[in-house]
Every structure is written in structure tokens, then in C-alpha cells.
Amino acid sequence: MIYLFLALLSALLTYLVRLYALKRSILDIPNHRSSHETPTPRGGGVAIVVTFFIGLWFMYERGSVEAKLFYAILASLPVALTGALDDMLDLTAFKRFLVQVFSAVIALYFLELPWYLNILGFFILVWFTNLFNFLDGIDGYVSIEALFISISAYILFQNPLYLVLGASVVGFLPYNWQKASIFMGDVGSTFIGFIVAVFILYDATTLQNVLVWALLTSPFWFDATYTLLRRLMNRENITQAHRKHLFQRAVRSGFSHKYVALVLSVINLFIILSIILLHETNIVLLLPVLVIIFTGVVYFIEKRVPFEKA
């Protein structure tokens, strides 16, 4: 029942946030780097953040969340608050980065990782925070991925907190589905990215668990990493907004936001079913299959919309 309550709460809060954003003209205005055509309210991720923390507190009070995970997640608050301010005021990338560094250090302190994992953990926290923000470019894309990760991680690790994130996103998704009536904004995308990174590090007790998380999140980190490397090769300003991600170019080639999000869902479904099937044997066997799939996606999109030169 708690998950249904959280989903309904998220839907109600999203509706209220949308009304507020419209009243205050907190809008995402289309430009030449956008994948949408009409001004759309942003900041809907506030509903996800509030709902998640209510669910987190409930789970903590009933003893379903370990203290170190609870406090590590609280470190995401500065990231969420900065994201909310950025949605309204457009903060500089450097200011956002400083807050992400601060939150990452706090989260690592509470997670109590072995000393040799802290450097990698810091990178994962900052990278995933920005990763989800980078990929929040078309209707429903980040919401679908967050929902997939939440449900899949619960199936594999049986942590009820993962379903809290899923329920928080479910209530928001109908508003964000094509054609979106509100975007989650930086407050939502950076928060989800940070939370997913905390989950990864919390479960990083074995190499097998790390590999599972790497596979679950592979569609996102592959797209972002591939695009980032291509932009670095072009000597572009990587802090500048763009629409060169694989999913964005797929939309530009003529596919709808809905179609691209559904293709992501199919790939995600294949990944989780394969992990469940191979979990007790050798999930490494899934790696060459995903390499083939992602290589095929890159080849298909590059043929339709080549990567522009700087």
C-alpha cells in the first residue's frame, strides 16, 4: 500500500508543481539545441524528490533502511536544492559542480567504503549525477530508465527502498510522457542520478554486484560516454548544451519521443531478463551481446544523422 500511496502523492505533487511553474513562468523555452517545440513547465522533479524522501523516512522508521544508506541519501539534498535553483535561475556549471563534490564527499563518508573504492565512488557519484542530467532531453526518457532501474534492482537485491524511487517516478511519468506537460528539470534528473549512484556503491560488496549495476545502467552511461568522447575529439565545450546524444539524434532523424523511449524499454527488458537468467551462472556472457547491440545502435544512428563537426 505504501508504494501506491507514494505514486498517487507523486502524481498530485506533480500536478501542483506544474500549476506553480505555469504561474511563475518557470518554463523551458525551445532553442536550436532543444528536442521540443513549445515552452514547457520544468521543475517537476520536485515532486519526485519530496515523495522519495517521505518514502525514505517511512522505510527508515520501520527499520527497512540501514542507517549508513539513510544518511548517504540525505547527502543528495544539496544536489536537489541546487537543481531546483538552476531550474529557476540558471546557475553556472562550476557552482553546480562544487555542490556535487560536497554531496559526494558526504555520501562517501556515510557509506564507509573500503579506502581503495572511495576514488572510484567519488567519480561514480559525480558522473551519474551529471549523466542523468545529460540524458534528460526527450519526453519520458529519464523517467523510463529510472523506473526500469528501480524495479530491476529490487528484483535482484530485494531492497524496498528501490521501489520507493520507482513509485516516486511512476506518479510523475504520465505528465512527462509524450507530449510532456512538464519536464523534471535539473532538480529531478541530478537527484535521480545521485541516488542511483548511492545505490550502486551501497551494493558494491562484490564484483558481481558491481557488474550487475553496470549492466542495468549501461544504456545511459554508454550514450553519455560515447557522446562525451566524440565531443572531446571535436574540441567542443563539453559544458555547453547540445543535442548530439544518440537518443536525441534518433528523434532528429524522424522517430518520435515515444518510439525512442519504447526502444530503450525493450533494451532494458532484454538486459534484466538476461541478468536474471545468467545471475547464478556467468553474467559476463551478456557483455559481448550488449557490445553488439550498442554498436548496431551507433551504426544505425550515425547513418541517419552523422555526428556534426564543431
N, C-alpha and C positions, 0 to 999 in steps of 0.2 A: 504493500500500500504506500510506503514512503516514496517509492520511485514514481508512482502515478501522481502523488501529491506534488512532487518536485517538478514533474513535467508540466502539470497544469499551472503551477506557480510561475514557471519559466515563461509559459505562453502568456499569462496575464501580465507579467512584468514587461515582456517584450512589447505588448500592445501599449502599455503605459509609456514606456521609453520612446516608442515611435511617435506618440502624440506629443510628448515633450520636445523631441527633436524637430518635429514639424513646426511647433510653436516658436521655438528658438532659432529656427533656420539652421540647424546643425545638419548640413547636407553634404553629400559627396557630389561635387559638380563634375560632370564629364569633361575630359580633355583628350588630347591626342594619344594619351597613354592609357586611357580607360577602356574597359570592356563592356561598359554600359552606356546608354544613350540619354537617359533622363536623370535629373537631380533626384537623389535618393537619400532618405534619412540614414544616418550612421550612428554608431554607438550602442547598437542593440546588444552587444556583448555584455553590457552592464547587467542585463537580466540573467545571463549565464553565470557571471561572477557571483552575484547575490544568491542565486539559487544554489550554486555549488557550495558556498560557504555555510548556508543553512543546513544542507545535507551533511557536510563535513562535521559540523558541530553535533548534529544528531548522532552520527556514527561514532564520534569520539566519546560522547557521553554514555553511550551504551556499550563501550569497550570494544568496538569493532575496528578501531583505527589505533595503531601503535603511536605512542607519544612522539617519537622522532619523526614519523611521517607527518603527523598533525602539524608540528612546528615548522617542518621544512616547507609544507604547503603554505603556511602563513607568510612565508618569505615572498610569496607571489603578490602580496598586496601592493607593494610599491610599484611593481610592474603593471598591475591592473590600473592603479591610480594614474600612473604616467600615461598609460594608453588612453585613458578617459580624457586627460588634459590634452593629449595630442590630437584627439578627435575634434576637440573644440578650438585649440589654439595653434596647432601645427608646430610642435616642438622640434628642435634640431635633432639630427641623428645622434650627435655626440652626447646630448643631455639624456636621451633615451638609453644610450649605451651605458652611461655611468650608473644609472639606476639598475639596469640589468646586471651589471657587475656586482653591485652591492647586494642585490637579492640572491644572486648565485652564491656568493660567499656565505651569506647567512644560511641558505638552504644546505650547503655542504657541511657547515658546522653541525647542524642538527642531524643530518643523515649519517654522520660518523662512519664514513667510508674508510677503507684502508688508505694509508697515505699515498700510495702509488696510483690510486684511482682519482684523487682529487683534481689533478690537472685535466684528465680526460673528462671528469664530471663537470668541471667548470666550462669546458668547451661545449659539452652537450647541452648544458643549461642555456648558455647564451645563444648557441646555434639554433636550437629548437625554438627558442623564444622568437627569433627573427625568421626562422624557417616558416612557421605557420603564418606569420605576418606577410611574408613574401608571396605565399600561395593563396592568400585571401584575395582573389582577383575576379572570380566569377560566381554567379549565384549558386549557393548550396555546396560549394566545393569543400571548404574547410569544415563545414558542419557535417557533411557526409563522412569525411575522413575521421573526424573526432568521434563520431558515433560508432564507426567501424572499430576503431582502436579500443574504445571503451568496452564494447560488448566482447570483442575478441580477447582482450586482456583479462576480463572477468572469467571467461570460459577457461582460459589457460592457467590463471593464477588464483582465482576464487577470492579476489579482494572486492568486497561490496562497494568500496569507495569508487571503483572504476565505473560501476553502474550509476553512481551519483553524477559523475561527469556526463554519462550518456543521457540520463534523464534531463539534465540541465540543458543539453543541446537539443533534445527532441522537441521541447516546447518552443524553441526558437526557430527550428528548421522550417516549419510551414510558412513563416514570414520571409524566410530567406531563399525559398525555392523560386525557381523562375516563374514569373518575373518577380524578383525580390522587391518587397515593400520596405525593407530596412536591411542595412548591412551591419555586421557585428562590429566593424571598426577595429582599431588597434587595441582597444580595451578588451575585446573578445579574443582576437587572434593571438596576441602576445601572451595573454593569460593562459589560454589553452596550450600553447607551445611550451610554456614554462612548466605547467602542471604535468604534461606528458613526460617531459624530461625528468621531473622529480620521480614519477612512477618508474621510469626506466632505471634510474640509479637506485631506487629502493629495492627493485627486484634483481639488481646486478650481483647476485650472490654466487652465480655460476656462469661459466662461459655459455652454456646452453641458453640460459635466460636472456643474456645479452644478445645472442644471435636471434632469439625469438622476437625480441623487441625491434631489432634492426630490420627484420623481415616485415613485421607488422607496419612499420612506418616507412618502408622502402619507397613506395610511390612518391611520397612527399620529398624525402631527402634526396632521392635521385634527381627529380626535376629541378629542385633548387640548386643542388651542387653542380649539375650539368650546365645549367644556365649561368651560374656564377662564374664557372671556369671559362665559358665561352665569352662572357663579358670582360673578364680579366685579359683574355687573349686579344680582345678588341681594344684594350686600354680604355675602357669606359669608366665613368664614375659610378661605382657599384652602389653608392648610397642614393643615387638618383632613381626616381620611379621609372618604370618601363613596362612594356607588355611583351616580353620576349620569352617568358616561360613556355614550356611545351603545351600546357593546358590553354594558355592564352592564344598561342598561335593556332591551336586546334579550333578555337572559336573564330578566330580571324579567317580561317580557311573555309568557313561556312557552316560548321557544326554548331548546334545550339548549346547554351549553357547546360541545359538539362541532359542532353546527349553525352557531353563530356563528363558530367558528374556521374551518370549511369555507367559509363565505361570504366571510370575509376572504381565504382562499386563492384563491377564484375571482376576486375583485377584483385580488389581487396577480398572478395569472396573466395576466389581461387587460392589466394595466399593463406587465408585462415583454414580452409579445408585441407590444404596440403600440410600445414603445420600440425593440425590435429592428427592427420593420417600418419605423419612421419615423426611425431613428437617423441614417441617411445623408441624410435629406431635411429634415424640419422637425418635431421632436417637440413644438413649441409647439401643434400641431394637437390634441394629446392633452389639453391643458388644459381647453378648453370641455367636452369629453366627461366628464372627471372632475368638473367642476363640476356637471354634470347628474346624474351618478351619486351624488355625495355629498349633493347637495340632495335627491334622491329618498330616500336612506337617512335623512336627518334628518326629512323629512316623514313617512315611514312610522313611524319610532320615536316621534316626537312624538305621533302619533295614537294609538299603543298605550299609551305610558307618558309622559304630559306631564312636563316638567321641573318639579320641585317648587319651590315658593317657600321662601325661607329661613325 
